[in-house]
Amino acid sequence: MPSKKPASKISKHSNASAKRAASDVLEHVNCNLCGADDYAVVYDALSGHVAREESFSASGNEVLTDRVVRCKRCGFVYVNPRLKAERIVKGYASAEDETYVSQSAGRMATFVSGVKLIETFLPQKGKLLDVGCAAGFFVKAAKERGWQAHGVEPSHWLAKYGREKLGVDSRQGTLHTAKYAANSFDVVTFWDVLEHVPDPTADVKEAYRILKPGGLLVVNYPNFGSKLARLAGRKWWFLLSVHLWYFTPKTIRLMLERNGFQPFFEKRHWQKLNLGYLVFRLQPYSPALYKIMNTIVSALRLQNQQIKYYASQSVVVARKK
Ligand SMILES: [Zn+2]
């Protein structure tokens, strides 16, 4: 249940020096969807939490301890206050992510399904940009199916991995630093990206600028409005320190519509990952269950078993008007 506490304190447990330190690293943010500064608290910050840029990586696994609020005007849910934007970008730029790349087979399988989905709307294929492409698995999947596929990724390490290990065009930077030409792409994809970036509206606007008229924007996101999210409450597995914005089908639609897009397709997003990795992700939630599962999975040598699962993510496709 949302509680209605004043927004003045970062944590009721923080002392004066912690508050001073916090003001150096944290910033107050307005609703990124409607611009209002009028919210109710959904989840209070947990005591003793420290927002750190080291938390930010493609497979960031830390449970969210920051305060989550809901905009009273439009219903958008977000972390406030949060780590300063420049620190977030810096965190991603310096991230090295062996955990993420260890799941290449499952991620490739998921991404091939993603490319096929796009081809149902654009069978002639064309020029595609994957924003926040991480190691470049989606770019590779698209390229192998005949797309002119490009990627942009803030992590130097991951961008290099894509170029050197996967042989894809993966440019280091953000969507904004890359400065692509206007009206130049048929498709722009944000796979697990908008919930991570400091200013998702700015990214949607930039995607609009670089897409050709009629071009497609594909977004997937952890659905905060899903039944699983509501049932799990504060224990929802997507409440992670790397996730700053919590979209629902309504708020993502609003953000796309307000920035010139016409959303026309929505569905649940199924993923494939190794069983061993899914068990690893259990660790912060239930160390005991993690130990038991890890022992069983290791004993049966099932670490590399591919599992297809729905974990309350959704995908939405929109057309540039
Ligand atoms: Zn709002």
Residues whose N, C-alpha, C, O or C-beta is under 5 A from the ligand:
A	BS01	ZN	C31 L33 C34 G35 A36 C71 R73 C74 G75 F76
